[in-house]
Amino acid sequence: MTKLLDHAVKVAGTLPDDVQDEIARLMLALAGDDKEPEPVDPDHLDAVLEGLEQARAGKFASRAEVARTLSRFGE
């Protein structure tokens, strides 16, 4: 383990349990070892299912559409 990662783990260990769990889930996802899917907030379920259906149908935003959207946020 690198010194930086070791330091990050020690700092994370001082945080509340729920924050530690969130950091652990993010680390596992980044390392490709996340076996469980993230829970979907029931308020967002319809939008998630719609997005999955659009992806299955190959309906993706063009580069121009993405650029226009990002420009609204100063990107």
CHARMM internal coordinates of N, CA and C (Angstrom, degrees):
IC EDIT
DIST 1 N 1 CA 1.4438
DIST 1 CA 1 C 1.5239
ANGL 1 N 1 CA 1 C 108.36
DIST 1 C 2 N 1.3222
ANGL 1 CA 1 C 2 N 116.17
DIHE 1 N 1 CA 1 C 2 N 137.73
DIST 2 N 2 CA 1.4629
ANGL 1 C 2 N 2 CA 119.19
DIHE 1 CA 1 C 2 N 2 CA 179.32
DIST 2 CA 2 C 1.5210
ANGL 2 N 2 CA 2 C 110.39
DIHE 1 C 2 N 2 CA 2 C -73.51
DIST 2 C 3 N 1.3166
ANGL 2 CA 2 C 3 N 115.46
DIHE 2 N 2 CA 2 C 3 N 162.74
DIST 3 N 3 CA 1.4603
ANGL 2 C 3 N 3 CA 120.51
DIHE 2 CA 2 C 3 N 3 CA 178.93
DIST 3 CA 3 C 1.5251
ANGL 3 N 3 CA 3 C 110.58
DIHE 2 C 3 N 3 CA 3 C -62.74
DIST 3 C 4 N 1.3259
ANGL 3 CA 3 C 4 N 116.11
DIHE 3 N 3 CA 3 C 4 N -39.10
DIST 4 N 4 CA 1.4558
ANGL 3 C 4 N 4 CA 119.79
DIHE 3 CA 3 C 4 N 4 CA -178.60
DIST 4 CA 4 C 1.5277
ANGL 4 N 4 CA 4 C 110.60
DIHE 3 C 4 N 4 CA 4 C -65.28
DIST 4 C 5 N 1.3210
ANGL 4 CA 4 C 5 N 117.72
DIHE 4 N 4 CA 4 C 5 N -45.67
DIST 5 N 5 CA 1.4592
ANGL 4 C 5 N 5 CA 120.19
DIHE 4 CA 4 C 5 N 5 CA 179.38
DIST 5 CA 5 C 1.5212
ANGL 5 N 5 CA 5 C 110.58
DIHE 4 C 5 N 5 CA 5 C -64.72
DIST 5 C 6 N 1.3163
ANGL 5 CA 5 C 6 N 117.03
DIHE 5 N 5 CA 5 C 6 N -41.32
DIST 6 N 6 CA 1.4582
ANGL 5 C 6 N 6 CA 120.96
DIHE 5 CA 5 C 6 N 6 CA 177.64
DIST 6 CA 6 C 1.5308
ANGL 6 N 6 CA 6 C 110.38
DIHE 5 C 6 N 6 CA 6 C -59.18
DIST 6 C 7 N 1.3239
ANGL 6 CA 6 C 7 N 116.71
DIHE 6 N 6 CA 6 C 7 N -44.16
DIST 7 N 7 CA 1.4640
ANGL 6 C 7 N 7 CA 121.13
DIHE 6 CA 6 C 7 N 7 CA 178.66
DIST 7 CA 7 C 1.5318
ANGL 7 N 7 CA 7 C 110.57
DIHE 6 C 7 N 7 CA 7 C -63.04
DIST 7 C 8 N 1.3310
ANGL 7 CA 7 C 8 N 116.96
DIHE 7 N 7 CA 7 C 8 N -43.67
DIST 8 N 8 CA 1.4647
ANGL 7 C 8 N 8 CA 121.12
DIHE 7 CA 7 C 8 N 8 CA -179.50
DIST 8 CA 8 C 1.5294
ANGL 8 N 8 CA 8 C 110.63
DIHE 7 C 8 N 8 CA 8 C -61.52
DIST 8 C 9 N 1.3193
ANGL 8 CA 8 C 9 N 117.32
DIHE 8 N 8 CA 8 C 9 N -41.21
DIST 9 N 9 CA 1.4600
ANGL 8 C 9 N 9 CA 121.02
DIHE 8 CA 8 C 9 N 9 CA 179.73
DIST 9 CA 9 C 1.5335
ANGL 9 N 9 CA 9 C 109.85
DIHE 8 C 9 N 9 CA 9 C -65.44
DIST 9 C 10 N 1.3282
ANGL 9 CA 9 C 10 N 117.29
DIHE 9 N 9 CA 9 C 10 N -41.02
DIST 10 N 10 CA 1.4686
ANGL 9 C 10 N 10 CA 120.17
DIHE 9 CA 9 C 10 N 10 CA 178.58
DIST 10 CA 10 C 1.5290
ANGL 10 N 10 CA 10 C 111.02
DIHE 9 C 10 N 10 CA 10 C -63.95
DIST 10 C 11 N 1.3103
ANGL 10 CA 10 C 11 N 117.01
DIHE 10 N 10 CA 10 C 11 N -42.51
DIST 11 N 11 CA 1.4620
ANGL 10 C 11 N 11 CA 120.32
DIHE 10 CA 10 C 11 N 11 CA 178.64
DIST 11 CA 11 C 1.5321
ANGL 11 N 11 CA 11 C 109.86
DIHE 10 C 11 N 11 CA 11 C -65.24
DIST 11 C 12 N 1.3229
ANGL 11 CA 11 C 12 N 116.91
DIHE 11 N 11 CA 11 C 12 N -44.70
DIST 12 N 12 CA 1.4626
ANGL 11 C 12 N 12 CA 120.56
DIHE 11 CA 11 C 12 N 12 CA 179.31
DIST 12 CA 12 C 1.5248
ANGL 12 N 12 CA 12 C 111.17
DIHE 11 C 12 N 12 CA 12 C -60.23
DIST 12 C 13 N 1.3300
ANGL 12 CA 12 C 13 N 116.38
DIHE 12 N 12 CA 12 C 13 N -32.54
DIST 13 N 13 CA 1.4558
ANGL 12 C 13 N 13 CA 120.99
DIHE 12 CA 12 C 13 N 13 CA 179.92
DIST 13 CA 13 C 1.5183
ANGL 13 N 13 CA 13 C 114.37
DIHE 12 C 13 N 13 CA 13 C -65.30
DIST 13 C 14 N 1.3280
ANGL 13 CA 13 C 14 N 116.46
DIHE 13 N 13 CA 13 C 14 N -14.09
DIST 14 N 14 CA 1.4705
ANGL 13 C 14 N 14 CA 119.98
DIHE 13 CA 13 C 14 N 14 CA 179.02
DIST 14 CA 14 C 1.5314
ANGL 14 N 14 CA 14 C 111.87
DIHE 13 C 14 N 14 CA 14 C -91.64
DIST 14 C 15 N 1.3131
ANGL 14 CA 14 C 15 N 117.11
DIHE 14 N 14 CA 14 C 15 N -6.52
DIST 15 N 15 CA 1.4614
ANGL 14 C 15 N 15 CA 121.69
DIHE 14 CA 14 C 15 N 15 CA -176.19
DIST 15 CA 15 C 1.5294
ANGL 15 N 15 CA 15 C 110.43
DIHE 14 C 15 N 15 CA 15 C -86.12
DIST 15 C 16 N 1.3364
ANGL 15 CA 15 C 16 N 116.99
DIHE 15 N 15 CA 15 C 16 N 164.62
DIST 16 N 16 CA 1.4685
ANGL 15 C 16 N 16 CA 120.12
DIHE 15 CA 15 C 16 N 16 CA 177.47
DIST 16 CA 16 C 1.5441
ANGL 16 N 16 CA 16 C 111.16
DIHE 15 C 16 N 16 CA 16 C -59.24
DIST 16 C 17 N 1.3222
ANGL 16 CA 16 C 17 N 115.47
DIHE 16 N 16 CA 16 C 17 N 154.47
DIST 17 N 17 CA 1.4638
ANGL 16 C 17 N 17 CA 121.15
DIHE 16 CA 16 C 17 N 17 CA -175.59
DIST 17 CA 17 C 1.5231
ANGL 17 N 17 CA 17 C 113.46
DIHE 16 C 17 N 17 CA 17 C -54.79
DIST 17 C 18 N 1.3348
ANGL 17 CA 17 C 18 N 117.81
DIHE 17 N 17 CA 17 C 18 N -42.53
DIST 18 N 18 CA 1.4652
ANGL 17 C 18 N 18 CA 119.41
DIHE 17 CA 17 C 18 N 18 CA -177.59
DIST 18 CA 18 C 1.5260
ANGL 18 N 18 CA 18 C 111.19
DIHE 17 C 18 N 18 CA 18 C -65.92
DIST 18 C 19 N 1.3201
ANGL 18 CA 18 C 19 N 117.06
DIHE 18 N 18 CA 18 C 19 N -35.17
DIST 19 N 19 CA 1.4647
ANGL 18 C 19 N 19 CA 120.41
DIHE 18 CA 18 C 19 N 19 CA 177.31
DIST 19 CA 19 C 1.5246
ANGL 19 N 19 CA 19 C 110.10
DIHE 18 C 19 N 19 CA 19 C -70.79
DIST 19 C 20 N 1.3269
ANGL 19 CA 19 C 20 N 117.13
DIHE 19 N 19 CA 19 C 20 N -39.91
DIST 20 N 20 CA 1.4662
ANGL 19 C 20 N 20 CA 120.58
DIHE 19 CA 19 C 20 N 20 CA 176.56
DIST 20 CA 20 C 1.5253
ANGL 20 N 20 CA 20 C 110.61
DIHE 19 C 20 N 20 CA 20 C -59.31
DIST 20 C 21 N 1.3396
ANGL 20 CA 20 C 21 N 116.79
DIHE 20 N 20 CA 20 C 21 N -42.95
DIST 21 N 21 CA 1.4606
ANGL 20 C 21 N 21 CA 120.15
DIHE 20 CA 20 C 21 N 21 CA 179.37
DIST 21 CA 21 C 1.5268
ANGL 21 N 21 CA 21 C 111.44
DIHE 20 C 21 N 21 CA 21 C -63.43
DIST 21 C 22 N 1.3245
ANGL 21 CA 21 C 22 N 117.12
DIHE 21 N 21 CA 21 C 22 N -39.78
DIST 22 N 22 CA 1.4648
ANGL 21 C 22 N 22 CA 120.04
DIHE 21 CA 21 C 22 N 22 CA 179.06
DIST 22 CA 22 C 1.5258
ANGL 22 N 22 CA 22 C 110.53
DIHE 21 C 22 N 22 CA 22 C -65.40
DIST 22 C 23 N 1.3113
ANGL 22 CA 22 C 23 N 117.37
DIHE 22 N 22 CA 22 C 23 N -42.75
DIST 23 N 23 CA 1.4684
ANGL 22 C 23 N 23 CA 121.41
DIHE 22 CA 22 C 23 N 23 CA 177.30
DIST 23 CA 23 C 1.5252
ANGL 23 N 23 CA 23 C 109.76
DIHE 22 C 23 N 23 CA 23 C -61.50
DIST 23 C 24 N 1.3295
ANGL 23 CA 23 C 24 N 116.84
DIHE 23 N 23 CA 23 C 24 N -42.90
DIST 24 N 24 CA 1.4678
ANGL 23 C 24 N 24 CA 120.64
DIHE 23 CA 23 C 24 N 24 CA 179.47
DIST 24 CA 24 C 1.5232
ANGL 24 N 24 CA 24 C 110.86
DIHE 23 C 24 N 24 CA 24 C -61.98
DIST 24 C 25 N 1.3425
ANGL 24 CA 24 C 25 N 117.28
DIHE 24 N 24 CA 24 C 25 N -42.91
DIST 25 N 25 CA 1.4764
ANGL 24 C 25 N 25 CA 119.88
DIHE 24 CA 24 C 25 N 25 CA 178.32
DIST 25 CA 25 C 1.5272
ANGL 25 N 25 CA 25 C 110.95
DIHE 24 C 25 N 25 CA 25 C -61.82
DIST 25 C 26 N 1.3330
ANGL 25 CA 25 C 26 N 116.21
DIHE 25 N 25 CA 25 C 26 N -41.79
DIST 26 N 26 CA 1.4685
ANGL 25 C 26 N 26 CA 119.68
DIHE 25 CA 25 C 26 N 26 CA 179.30
DIST 26 CA 26 C 1.5266
ANGL 26 N 26 CA 26 C 111.51
DIHE 25 C 26 N 26 CA 26 C -65.19
DIST 26 C 27 N 1.3173
ANGL 26 CA 26 C 27 N 116.55
DIHE 26 N 26 CA 26 C 27 N -41.71
DIST 27 N 27 CA 1.4681
ANGL 26 C 27 N 27 CA 120.13
DIHE 26 CA 26 C 27 N 27 CA 178.80
DIST 27 CA 27 C 1.5287
ANGL 27 N 27 CA 27 C 110.49
DIHE 26 C 27 N 27 CA 27 C -62.81
DIST 27 C 28 N 1.3255
ANGL 27 CA 27 C 28 N 117.09
DIHE 27 N 27 CA 27 C 28 N -43.59
DIST 28 N 28 CA 1.4558
ANGL 27 C 28 N 28 CA 120.23
DIHE 27 CA 27 C 28 N 28 CA 179.55
DIST 28 CA 28 C 1.5300
ANGL 28 N 28 CA 28 C 111.36
DIHE 27 C 28 N 28 CA 28 C -64.62
DIST 28 C 29 N 1.3211
ANGL 28 CA 28 C 29 N 116.38
DIHE 28 N 28 CA 28 C 29 N -39.54
DIST 29 N 29 CA 1.4622
ANGL 28 C 29 N 29 CA 119.74
DIHE 28 CA 28 C 29 N 29 CA 178.10
DIST 29 CA 29 C 1.5211
ANGL 29 N 29 CA 29 C 110.72
DIHE 28 C 29 N 29 CA 29 C -63.69
DIST 29 C 30 N 1.3280
ANGL 29 CA 29 C 30 N 117.02
DIHE 29 N 29 CA 29 C 30 N -43.57
DIST 30 N 30 CA 1.4652
ANGL 29 C 30 N 30 CA 120.52
DIHE 29 CA 29 C 30 N 30 CA 179.11
DIST 30 CA 30 C 1.5213
ANGL 30 N 30 CA 30 C 111.88
DIHE 29 C 30 N 30 CA 30 C -65.27
DIST 30 C 31 N 1.3324
ANGL 30 CA 30 C 31 N 116.32
DIHE 30 N 30 CA 30 C 31 N -33.12
DIST 31 N 31 CA 1.4656
ANGL 30 C 31 N 31 CA 120.54
DIHE 30 CA 30 C 31 N 31 CA -179.43
DIST 31 CA 31 C 1.5297
ANGL 31 N 31 CA 31 C 111.66
DIHE 30 C 31 N 31 CA 31 C -83.91
DIST 31 C 32 N 1.3345
ANGL 31 CA 31 C 32 N 117.09
DIHE 31 N 31 CA 31 C 32 N -3.66
DIST 32 N 32 CA 1.4614
ANGL 31 C 32 N 32 CA 120.19
DIHE 31 CA 31 C 32 N 32 CA 178.80
DIST 32 CA 32 C 1.5154
ANGL 32 N 32 CA 32 C 113.18
DIHE 31 C 32 N 32 CA 32 C 78.16
DIST 32 C 33 N 1.3200
ANGL 32 CA 32 C 33 N 117.45
DIHE 32 N 32 CA 32 C 33 N 22.75
DIST 33 N 33 CA 1.4604
ANGL 32 C 33 N 33 CA 120.68
DIHE 32 CA 32 C 33 N 33 CA -177.54
DIST 33 CA 33 C 1.5259
ANGL 33 N 33 CA 33 C 111.37
DIHE 32 C 33 N 33 CA 33 C -119.58
DIST 33 C 34 N 1.3119
ANGL 33 CA 33 C 34 N 116.13
DIHE 33 N 33 CA 33 C 34 N 29.61
DIST 34 N 34 CA 1.4626
ANGL 33 C 34 N 34 CA 119.29
DIHE 33 CA 33 C 34 N 34 CA 179.71
DIST 34 CA 34 C 1.5247
ANGL 34 N 34 CA 34 C 108.90
DIHE 33 C 34 N 34 CA 34 C -92.85
DIST 34 C 35 N 1.2979
ANGL 34 CA 34 C 35 N 116.15
DIHE 34 N 34 CA 34 C 35 N 104.75
DIST 35 N 35 CA 1.4612
ANGL 34 C 35 N 35 CA 121.52
DIHE 34 CA 34 C 35 N 35 CA -174.76
DIST 35 CA 35 C 1.5254
ANGL 35 N 35 CA 35 C 112.64
DIHE 34 C 35 N 35 CA 35 C -84.00
DIST 35 C 36 N 1.3214
ANGL 35 CA 35 C 36 N 117.40
DIHE 35 N 35 CA 35 C 36 N -27.41
DIST 36 N 36 CA 1.4540
ANGL 35 C 36 N 36 CA 120.90
DIHE 35 CA 35 C 36 N 36 CA -177.06
DIST 36 CA 36 C 1.5259
ANGL 36 N 36 CA 36 C 110.35
DIHE 35 C 36 N 36 CA 36 C -101.95
DIST 36 C 37 N 1.3260
ANGL 36 CA 36 C 37 N 117.25
DIHE 36 N 36 CA 36 C 37 N 135.57
DIST 37 N 37 CA 1.4632
ANGL 36 C 37 N 37 CA 118.79
DIHE 36 CA 36 C 37 N 37 CA 176.14
DIST 37 CA 37 C 1.5209
ANGL 37 N 37 CA 37 C 110.55
DIHE 36 C 37 N 37 CA 37 C -68.95
DIST 37 C 38 N 1.3048
ANGL 37 CA 37 C 38 N 115.42
DIHE 37 N 37 CA 37 C 38 N 151.35
DIST 38 N 38 CA 1.4608
ANGL 37 C 38 N 38 CA 120.32
DIHE 37 CA 37 C 38 N 38 CA 177.00
DIST 38 CA 38 C 1.5277
ANGL 38 N 38 CA 38 C 108.51
DIHE 37 C 38 N 38 CA 38 C -67.10
DIST 38 C 39 N 1.3155
ANGL 38 CA 38 C 39 N 117.79
DIHE 38 N 38 CA 38 C 39 N 140.46
DIST 39 N 39 CA 1.4672
ANGL 38 C 39 N 39 CA 119.37
DIHE 38 CA 38 C 39 N 39 CA 176.27
DIST 39 CA 39 C 1.5249
ANGL 39 N 39 CA 39 C 109.79
DIHE 38 C 39 N 39 CA 39 C -67.73
DIST 39 C 40 N 1.3094
ANGL 39 CA 39 C 40 N 115.73
DIHE 39 N 39 CA 39 C 40 N 145.78
DIST 40 N 40 CA 1.4570
ANGL 39 C 40 N 40 CA 121.34
DIHE 39 CA 39 C 40 N 40 CA 179.03
DIST 40 CA 40 C 1.5238
ANGL 40 N 40 CA 40 C 108.44
DIHE 39 C 40 N 40 CA 40 C -100.83
DIST 40 C 41 N 1.3113
ANGL 40 CA 40 C 41 N 115.48
DIHE 40 N 40 CA 40 C 41 N 127.86
DIST 41 N 41 CA 1.4544
ANGL 40 C 41 N 41 CA 120.86
DIHE 40 CA 40 C 41 N 41 CA 176.06
DIST 41 CA 41 C 1.5315
ANGL 41 N 41 CA 41 C 107.59
DIHE 40 C 41 N 41 CA 41 C -59.94
DIST 41 C 42 N 1.3248
ANGL 41 CA 41 C 42 N 118.60
DIHE 41 N 41 CA 41 C 42 N 127.24
DIST 42 N 42 CA 1.4681
ANGL 41 C 42 N 42 CA 120.60
DIHE 41 CA 41 C 42 N 42 CA -179.17
DIST 42 CA 42 C 1.5254
ANGL 42 N 42 CA 42 C 113.64
DIHE 41 C 42 N 42 CA 42 C -53.75
DIST 42 C 43 N 1.3340
ANGL 42 CA 42 C 43 N 116.59
DIHE 42 N 42 CA 42 C 43 N -30.73
DIST 43 N 43 CA 1.4706
ANGL 42 C 43 N 43 CA 119.82
DIHE 42 CA 42 C 43 N 43 CA 178.71
DIST 43 CA 43 C 1.5287
ANGL 43 N 43 CA 43 C 111.83
DIHE 42 C 43 N 43 CA 43 C -67.69
DIST 43 C 44 N 1.3357
ANGL 43 CA 43 C 44 N 117.82
DIHE 43 N 43 CA 43 C 44 N -19.59
DIST 44 N 44 CA 1.4654
ANGL 43 C 44 N 44 CA 121.76
DIHE 43 CA 43 C 44 N 44 CA -177.20
DIST 44 CA 44 C 1.5228
ANGL 44 N 44 CA 44 C 112.91
DIHE 43 C 44 N 44 CA 44 C -107.83
DIST 44 C 45 N 1.3303
ANGL 44 CA 44 C 45 N 117.43
DIHE 44 N 44 CA 44 C 45 N -0.92
DIST 45 N 45 CA 1.4595
ANGL 44 C 45 N 45 CA 121.04
DIHE 44 CA 44 C 45 N 45 CA -173.75
DIST 45 CA 45 C 1.5156
ANGL 45 N 45 CA 45 C 112.75
DIHE 44 C 45 N 45 CA 45 C -58.12
DIST 45 C 46 N 1.3220
ANGL 45 CA 45 C 46 N 118.06
DIHE 45 N 45 CA 45 C 46 N -45.56
DIST 46 N 46 CA 1.4731
ANGL 45 C 46 N 46 CA 119.92
DIHE 45 CA 45 C 46 N 46 CA -179.47
DIST 46 CA 46 C 1.5242
ANGL 46 N 46 CA 46 C 111.52
DIHE 45 C 46 N 46 CA 46 C -59.57
DIST 46 C 47 N 1.3291
ANGL 46 CA 46 C 47 N 117.17
DIHE 46 N 46 CA 46 C 47 N -42.41
DIST 47 N 47 CA 1.4681
ANGL 46 C 47 N 47 CA 120.86
DIHE 46 CA 46 C 47 N 47 CA 179.99
DIST 47 CA 47 C 1.5223
ANGL 47 N 47 CA 47 C 110.82
DIHE 46 C 47 N 47 CA 47 C -67.02
DIST 47 C 48 N 1.3265
ANGL 47 CA 47 C 48 N 117.40
DIHE 47 N 47 CA 47 C 48 N -38.82
DIST 48 N 48 CA 1.4687
ANGL 47 C 48 N 48 CA 120.60
DIHE 47 CA 47 C 48 N 48 CA 178.38
DIST 48 CA 48 C 1.5167
ANGL 48 N 48 CA 48 C 110.31
DIHE 47 C 48 N 48 CA 48 C -64.38
DIST 48 C 49 N 1.3244
ANGL 48 CA 48 C 49 N 117.19
DIHE 48 N 48 CA 48 C 49 N -45.88
DIST 49 N 49 CA 1.4674
ANGL 48 C 49 N 49 CA 120.59
DIHE 48 CA 48 C 49 N 49 CA 179.65
DIST 49 CA 49 C 1.5284
ANGL 49 N 49 CA 49 C 111.29
DIHE 48 C 49 N 49 CA 49 C -63.60
DIST 49 C 50 N 1.3291
ANGL 49 CA 49 C 50 N 116.64
DIHE 49 N 49 CA 49 C 50 N -38.58
DIST 50 N 50 CA 1.4640
ANGL 49 C 50 N 50 CA 120.33
DIHE 49 CA 49 C 50 N 50 CA 176.59
DIST 50 CA 50 C 1.5293
ANGL 50 N 50 CA 50 C 110.79
DIHE 49 C 50 N 50 CA 50 C -63.24
DIST 50 C 51 N 1.3192
ANGL 50 CA 50 C 51 N 116.41
DIHE 50 N 50 CA 50 C 51 N -43.34
DIST 51 N 51 CA 1.4627
ANGL 50 C 51 N 51 CA 120.44
DIHE 50 CA 50 C 51 N 51 CA 178.73
DIST 51 CA 51 C 1.5172
ANGL 51 N 51 CA 51 C 112.05
DIHE 50 C 51 N 51 CA 51 C -63.38
DIST 51 C 52 N 1.3242
ANGL 51 CA 51 C 52 N 117.29
DIHE 51 N 51 CA 51 C 52 N -40.41
DIST 52 N 52 CA 1.4659
ANGL 51 C 52 N 52 CA 120.54
DIHE 51 CA 51 C 52 N 52 CA 177.34
DIST 52 CA 52 C 1.5230
ANGL 52 N 52 CA 52 C 111.45
DIHE 51 C 52 N 52 CA 52 C -63.57
DIST 52 C 53 N 1.3107
ANGL 52 CA 52 C 53 N 116.14
DIHE 52 N 52 CA 52 C 53 N -40.74
DIST 53 N 53 CA 1.4679
ANGL 52 C 53 N 53 CA 119.99
DIHE 52 CA 52 C 53 N 53 CA 178.71
DIST 53 CA 53 C 1.5339
ANGL 53 N 53 CA 53 C 110.31
DIHE 52 C 53 N 53 CA 53 C -65.43
DIST 53 C 54 N 1.3135
ANGL 53 CA 53 C 54 N 117.12
DIHE 53 N 53 CA 53 C 54 N -41.19
DIST 54 N 54 CA 1.4644
ANGL 53 C 54 N 54 CA 120.37
DIHE 53 CA 53 C 54 N 54 CA 177.31
DIST 54 CA 54 C 1.5264
ANGL 54 N 54 CA 54 C 110.39
DIHE 53 C 54 N 54 CA 54 C -62.09
DIST 54 C 55 N 1.3286
ANGL 54 CA 54 C 55 N 117.19
DIHE 54 N 54 CA 54 C 55 N -40.43
DIST 55 N 55 CA 1.4668
ANGL 54 C 55 N 55 CA 120.62
DIHE 54 CA 54 C 55 N 55 CA 179.18
DIST 55 CA 55 C 1.5176
ANGL 55 N 55 CA 55 C 110.45
DIHE 54 C 55 N 55 CA 55 C -65.03
DIST 55 C 56 N 1.3290
ANGL 55 CA 55 C 56 N 116.96
DIHE 55 N 55 CA 55 C 56 N -43.43
DIST 56 N 56 CA 1.4757
ANGL 55 C 56 N 56 CA 120.25
DIHE 55 CA 55 C 56 N 56 CA 178.21
DIST 56 CA 56 C 1.5246
ANGL 56 N 56 CA 56 C 111.56
DIHE 55 C 56 N 56 CA 56 C -59.92
DIST 56 C 57 N 1.3470
ANGL 56 CA 56 C 57 N 115.49
DIHE 56 N 56 CA 56 C 57 N -34.57
DIST 57 N 57 CA 1.4668
ANGL 56 C 57 N 57 CA 120.72
DIHE 56 CA 56 C 57 N 57 CA -179.48
DIST 57 CA 57 C 1.5235
ANGL 57 N 57 CA 57 C 111.83
DIHE 56 C 57 N 57 CA 57 C -83.37
DIST 57 C 58 N 1.3371
ANGL 57 CA 57 C 58 N 117.37
DIHE 57 N 57 CA 57 C 58 N -1.71
DIST 58 N 58 CA 1.4574
ANGL 57 C 58 N 58 CA 120.52
DIHE 57 CA 57 C 58 N 58 CA 179.38
DIST 58 CA 58 C 1.5159
ANGL 58 N 58 CA 58 C 114.20
DIHE 57 C 58 N 58 CA 58 C 76.76
DIST 58 C 59 N 1.3121
ANGL 58 CA 58 C 59 N 116.34
DIHE 58 N 58 CA 58 C 59 N 20.20
DIST 59 N 59 CA 1.4690
ANGL 58 C 59 N 59 CA 120.76
DIHE 58 CA 58 C 59 N 59 CA -179.23
DIST 59 CA 59 C 1.5150
ANGL 59 N 59 CA 59 C 109.44
DIHE 58 C 59 N 59 CA 59 C -90.91
DIST 59 C 60 N 1.3297
ANGL 59 CA 59 C 60 N 116.08
DIHE 59 N 59 CA 59 C 60 N 93.83
DIST 60 N 60 CA 1.4588
ANGL 59 C 60 N 60 CA 122.18
DIHE 59 CA 59 C 60 N 60 CA -179.53
DIST 60 CA 60 C 1.5182
ANGL 60 N 60 CA 60 C 109.52
DIHE 59 C 60 N 60 CA 60 C -116.87
DIST 60 C 61 N 1.3122
ANGL 60 CA 60 C 61 N 116.19
DIHE 60 N 60 CA 60 C 61 N 153.24
DIST 61 N 61 CA 1.4590
ANGL 60 C 61 N 61 CA 121.04
DIHE 60 CA 60 C 61 N 61 CA 177.56
DIST 61 CA 61 C 1.5292
ANGL 61 N 61 CA 61 C 109.32
DIHE 60 C 61 N 61 CA 61 C -68.88
DIST 61 C 62 N 1.3144
ANGL 61 CA 61 C 62 N 115.44
DIHE 61 N 61 CA 61 C 62 N 143.63
DIST 62 N 62 CA 1.4658
ANGL 61 C 62 N 62 CA 120.09
DIHE 61 CA 61 C 62 N 62 CA 176.11
DIST 62 CA 62 C 1.5222
ANGL 62 N 62 CA 62 C 108.89
DIHE 61 C 62 N 62 CA 62 C -74.83
DIST 62 C 63 N 1.3228
ANGL 62 CA 62 C 63 N 116.24
DIHE 62 N 62 CA 62 C 63 N 166.13
DIST 63 N 63 CA 1.4715
ANGL 62 C 63 N 63 CA 119.81
DIHE 62 CA 62 C 63 N 63 CA 176.52
DIST 63 CA 63 C 1.5224
ANGL 63 N 63 CA 63 C 111.08
DIHE 62 C 63 N 63 CA 63 C -59.46
DIST 63 C 64 N 1.3211
ANGL 63 CA 63 C 64 N 116.46
DIHE 63 N 63 CA 63 C 64 N -37.60
DIST 64 N 64 CA 1.4662
ANGL 63 C 64 N 64 CA 120.50
DIHE 63 CA 63 C 64 N 64 CA -179.98
DIST 64 CA 64 C 1.5264
ANGL 64 N 64 CA 64 C 110.75
DIHE 63 C 64 N 64 CA 64 C -65.58
DIST 64 C 65 N 1.3373
ANGL 64 CA 64 C 65 N 116.86
DIHE 64 N 64 CA 64 C 65 N -41.46
DIST 65 N 65 CA 1.4625
ANGL 64 C 65 N 65 CA 120.22
DIHE 64 CA 64 C 65 N 65 CA 178.46
DIST 65 CA 65 C 1.5289
ANGL 65 N 65 CA 65 C 111.30
DIHE 64 C 65 N 65 CA 65 C -64.26
DIST 65 C 66 N 1.3149
ANGL 65 CA 65 C 66 N 116.30
DIHE 65 N 65 CA 65 C 66 N -41.16
DIST 66 N 66 CA 1.4636
ANGL 65 C 66 N 66 CA 120.19
DIHE 65 CA 65 C 66 N 66 CA 178.41
DIST 66 CA 66 C 1.5223
ANGL 66 N 66 CA 66 C 109.86
DIHE 65 C 66 N 66 CA 66 C -64.57
DIST 66 C 67 N 1.3307
ANGL 66 CA 66 C 67 N 117.30
DIHE 66 N 66 CA 66 C 67 N -43.54
DIST 67 N 67 CA 1.4616
ANGL 66 C 67 N 67 CA 121.47
DIHE 66 CA 66 C 67 N 67 CA 179.88
DIST 67 CA 67 C 1.5277
ANGL 67 N 67 CA 67 C 110.67
DIHE 66 C 67 N 67 CA 67 C -61.59
DIST 67 C 68 N 1.3459
ANGL 67 CA 67 C 68 N 117.39
DIHE 67 N 67 CA 67 C 68 N -42.71
DIST 68 N 68 CA 1.4706
ANGL 67 C 68 N 68 CA 120.68
DIHE 67 CA 67 C 68 N 68 CA 178.71
DIST 68 CA 68 C 1.5261
ANGL 68 N 68 CA 68 C 110.44
DIHE 67 C 68 N 68 CA 68 C -62.40
DIST 68 C 69 N 1.3154
ANGL 68 CA 68 C 69 N 116.88
DIHE 68 N 68 CA 68 C 69 N -42.54
DIST 69 N 69 CA 1.4650
ANGL 68 C 69 N 69 CA 120.59
DIHE 68 CA 68 C 69 N 69 CA -179.09
DIST 69 CA 69 C 1.5278
ANGL 69 N 69 CA 69 C 110.42
DIHE 68 C 69 N 69 CA 69 C -65.36
DIST 69 C 70 N 1.3390
ANGL 69 CA 69 C 70 N 116.85
DIHE 69 N 69 CA 69 C 70 N -46.08
DIST 70 N 70 CA 1.4593
ANGL 69 C 70 N 70 CA 119.79
DIHE 69 CA 69 C 70 N 70 CA -179.84
DIST 70 CA 70 C 1.5208
ANGL 70 N 70 CA 70 C 112.23
DIHE 69 C 70 N 70 CA 70 C -64.23
DIST 70 C 71 N 1.3244
ANGL 70 CA 70 C 71 N 116.44
DIHE 70 N 70 CA 70 C 71 N -31.69
DIST 71 N 71 CA 1.4700
ANGL 70 C 71 N 71 CA 119.57
DIHE 70 CA 70 C 71 N 71 CA -179.35
DIST 71 CA 71 C 1.5215
ANGL 71 N 71 CA 71 C 111.48
DIHE 70 C 71 N 71 CA 71 C -63.46
DIST 71 C 72 N 1.3152
ANGL 71 CA 71 C 72 N 117.11
DIHE 71 N 71 CA 71 C 72 N -25.89
DIST 72 N 72 CA 1.4721
ANGL 71 C 72 N 72 CA 120.83
DIHE 71 CA 71 C 72 N 72 CA 177.78
DIST 72 CA 72 C 1.5281
ANGL 72 N 72 CA 72 C 111.45
DIHE 71 C 72 N 72 CA 72 C -67.12
DIST 72 C 73 N 1.3349
ANGL 72 CA 72 C 73 N 116.46
DIHE 72 N 72 CA 72 C 73 N -22.12
DIST 73 N 73 CA 1.4577
ANGL 72 C 73 N 73 CA 121.41
DIHE 72 CA 72 C 73 N 73 CA -178.98
DIST 73 CA 73 C 1.5189
ANGL 73 N 73 CA 73 C 112.37
DIHE 72 C 73 N 73 CA 73 C -104.98
DIST 73 C 74 N 1.3261
ANGL 73 CA 73 C 74 N 116.23
DIHE 73 N 73 CA 73 C 74 N 13.19
DIST 74 N 74 CA 1.4566
ANGL 73 C 74 N 74 CA 120.73
DIHE 73 CA 73 C 74 N 74 CA 177.77
DIST 74 CA 74 C 1.5127
ANGL 74 N 74 CA 74 C 113.39
DIHE 73 C 74 N 74 CA 74 C 76.51
DIST 74 C 75 N 1.3314
ANGL 74 CA 74 C 75 N 118.40
DIHE 74 N 74 CA 74 C 75 N 19.00
DIST 75 N 75 CA 1.4587
ANGL 74 C 75 N 75 CA 122.05
DIHE 74 CA 74 C 75 N 75 CA 179.86
DIST 75 CA 75 C 1.5085
ANGL 75 N 75 CA 75 C 110.87
DIHE 74 C 75 N 75 CA 75 C -90.87
END
COOR INIT
IC SEED 1 N 1 CA 1 C
IC BUILD
